[in-house]
Amino acid sequence: MRHLEEVHMSYISHLNHAWRLSFVLLVHGLAPWIWTHKVRDEICDP
């Protein structure tokens, strides 16, 4: 639970965020020309 406190997210919002990014990575893995920077932009967004 320490990680959730560090990122200031609830369990459900963190789960939703992780699943959404996982879906984006799956689509990008199958079709590399789709969402080439989406995950990076979301992770590095200040």
Secondary structure, 3 states (H helix, E strand, C coil): CHHHHHHCCCHHHHHHHHHHHHHHHHHHHHCCCCCCCHHHHHHHCC
